[in-house]
Amino acid sequence: MARRRIIAGNWKMNMTPSQAVELCATLKDLVKNDAVDVVYCVPAIDIVPVAEAIKGTNVNLGAENFYIEDKGAFTGEISAPMLKDAGVKYIIIGHSERRDIFGENDILINQKVKKAFASGLTPILCCGESLALREAGTYTEWIKRQISWDLEGVTADQVKELVIAYEPIWAIGTGKTATADQAQEVCKLIRDHIAEMYDAATAEAVRIQYGGSMNAAELLSKPDIDGGLIGGASLKADFGQIVNA
């Protein structure tokens, strides 16, 4: 079964609403590729203007964060039903910055994955290892543990719709880079672990992205890498080159 590629831009805390609309206009003709799912994961304040700006294009809307309750006294948070109603299709969950800066643990991330599915959103579930884990050689156990915890109670049919993003945290902003072979090794590890947790058909269906700066053509030639979760390059015209790699 050929898996459909998915290239998602993670804008992080960048782009005012007016800048977001300008970026959508700049990228509009550069990201046209009906063979690829293209996603802009944008800050909450940009969701409504970007939803309007991408109407009639091939681009899907994604969000960067949400809380597990539908509504209530949770000042500053945003809910899955709010995102769904605004036109959001994808939601990033478990990004290394949410884990490291904001202290999100795998229990909360698991709750978010299940809430996203219950709300009709497709999770982009992030996993990855630090430099210390990479150098200690224990990264394979770490990543398998993350996947096991984060998907506790998630059904095989849901996992088939899931997107998993492997982020080598040690290669982000450190001057070190992950080779295509290193990325392929971990993406295959993730797929094999899904097969162990569920079955071969589920593992074959789940889409696995590489998260970070990428030599798109080389990485996307690997059998277990189905796309990218792109940071800084998603804010520039370069994003179009990745979509069409």
N, C-alpha and C positions, 0 to 999 in steps of 0.2 A: 504494500500500500504506500503510495507516495504521499508524504505529509506536505501540506501547504505551508510555504514559508510565511513567517510573521516578523516584520521589522517594526519595532516600537521605539518611539522617542520618549525618553524620560526627561522632561524639561526641568525637573527639580524646582528650586525656588528662584525661577527666572521668568521674565516676560510679564510686563504689565498688560492689562487687557488690550490697550491700543497696540502695543508691540506684538502681542499674540496674533491679532488680526492681520497685521502687516506680514508676520512670518508665514501665516497660512497662505497669504496671497503670493509671497515669494516662492513657496514650496509647491504650490498647486500643480504646476505643469511639470515639475521635476520629480514628483513621486507617483506619477501615473504609471501603474503597473498592475494590470488586472490579475496577474498570476501570484501576487503577494498580498497578504493582509498588512496594511499600513495603519499604525496606531500612533496618535499623539496623546501621551499621558501628561496632563497639564495641571498647574496649580488650581485649587478650588475656585479662585476668583476669576480664572480664565475659562472655566467650563462653559458658561452660557455664551459668551462671545465666540468661542472657538466652535461650539456646536452649530452656530449660525454660519460661521465662515466656511465650514467644510461641507455644508449642504450641497448635494449634487456631485460630490467628488467621491473618490474611492477610499477616503480616509475614515477610519473609525476613531471614536473618542474614548480616551482612557483617563482615569484619575490616579492620583498618587497615594491617597490615603483615605481611610474612613474609620468610623467607630462601629462597634458590634451591635449597638442598640438602634432601634428604628427612630426613636425620638426621645425627648426628655431633657432633664436638667444636666446637660453635658456641655457647658459653655465652651465655645470655640471648636466644637467637633462638627462633623458632617456625616450623614447616615447613608447607607446603601440605597434605601428608597429615594432619597433626595437625588443621588447620583443617577439612578435609573431613570427617574422622571425627567432629568435634564438631558438625557440622550447618551449617557455613558454606557459603554459596552464592556470595557476592560478595567481592571483595578490592580495596581501593583501592591503586593503584600509581602512583608518580610524583607524589604530592601535593607542592605547592610547599614545604611544611614539611619533607618528607623530602629534597627536593632541596637546599633552602637551609640547613637546620639540620644535617642529617646527611650532607650531601655526596653524595647518590645521583646518579649520572650516567646518561646515556641508555643506556650499554652495560649497566649493571646493570638498569635499568628494562626494557629489551628482554628480558633474560634472565628477569626476573620475569613479564613478560607471557606468554612462551612456557611457563614452568613452571606458571603458573596454569592455562592451557588444558590442558596435559598432565595436570594433577591434577584436572580436572573443576570448576575454579572459574572464575567469570566476572569478568574484570578490569574495574574502573572506572578507566580510564587518564586521568590528569590532565595537562593542558597549560595554558600561559598565559604572559603576559609581564609583566615588571617595569615600573615607572613610566618608567625610563630608555628602555626599548625602545619603550614606547607613545609617549613624547614625541619620540623620534628618528624615529618613523614606520617603523621596521624590524620591527614586531611580526608582520606577516604572514609574512615570510621565516622569522622565529624559530619561529613556531608550526608552520609547514609542516615545518621541519627537525626539530623535536621529534617530530612524528607519523611522519615518514619513519624516523628512527632507532629510535623506540620500537616500530615495527611491522615492522622488518627481519626477514624470514623467517617472518612470520605469514601464514597462508593467508587467502584471501578468505572461506571458510566460517567461519573463526574470527572474522574482523573483523565479519561479520554478527551475531555473538552478542555482540560487544564493546559496552561502554558507554564513551564518551569524555566527560570532564568538563572544560569550559573554565573556568578560574579566571583572571579578570583580577587578577593579584597586586597591581597598582597601586590597585585599588579595595577592598582588604581591610584594614580597620583604618587607613585613611589619611585618612578624611573625604571622599574622592572616591568617586563612584559611577559604575558603568557603566550607561548607558541601555539600554533594551530594544533599541533599534536598533543600538547598539554590540555588544551581546551577539549579536544575530541576525547581524550582519556576520561576526563571527569564527566562529560556529557554521556558517554557510553556507560560509565559507572552508574549514573543516575537512572538511565534507561534499564540497565540490568537489575537495579534495585527495585524499580517499579514492577518488573516482571516477577521478582521474588515476592513482593508484597501482594500483587494482584495476579496477573497472568501475562502471557506473551502478547496477546492481542491489545491489552491496555498499554503495555510498554511500547508497542509499535505505533499506537495512535497518539500518545502524548507528544506535544511539541516542546522542544528544548532549545532555548536561546543561549547565546553567549552574551554576557553583560559586560560592557566596557568598550574601550576603544578597540576597533577591529579592522583588520585587513580583510574586508568583507569577502572578496572573491576566494581567498585561501581558506578562510574559516567555513564559508558556506559550501565548500566542496567536500567537507567532511561528512561522513554518513549519518552521524548522530547530532549534528548542529543544524537546526531548522530555522534559524533567524538570529536576530540581535535585539538586545535592549540597550539603546544607545543614549549616552549622556550628552556631553558637550557638542558633539557633531550634529545632534538633532536640532540644534538651534541655528544651523547654518545651511547653506545650499549643499554642502557635502552630504547631507542626509539623503538627497536624491540619488547620489552615486551609490550609496549603500543599498537603497531600495532596489536599484536596478543592476546590482552586481551579479 
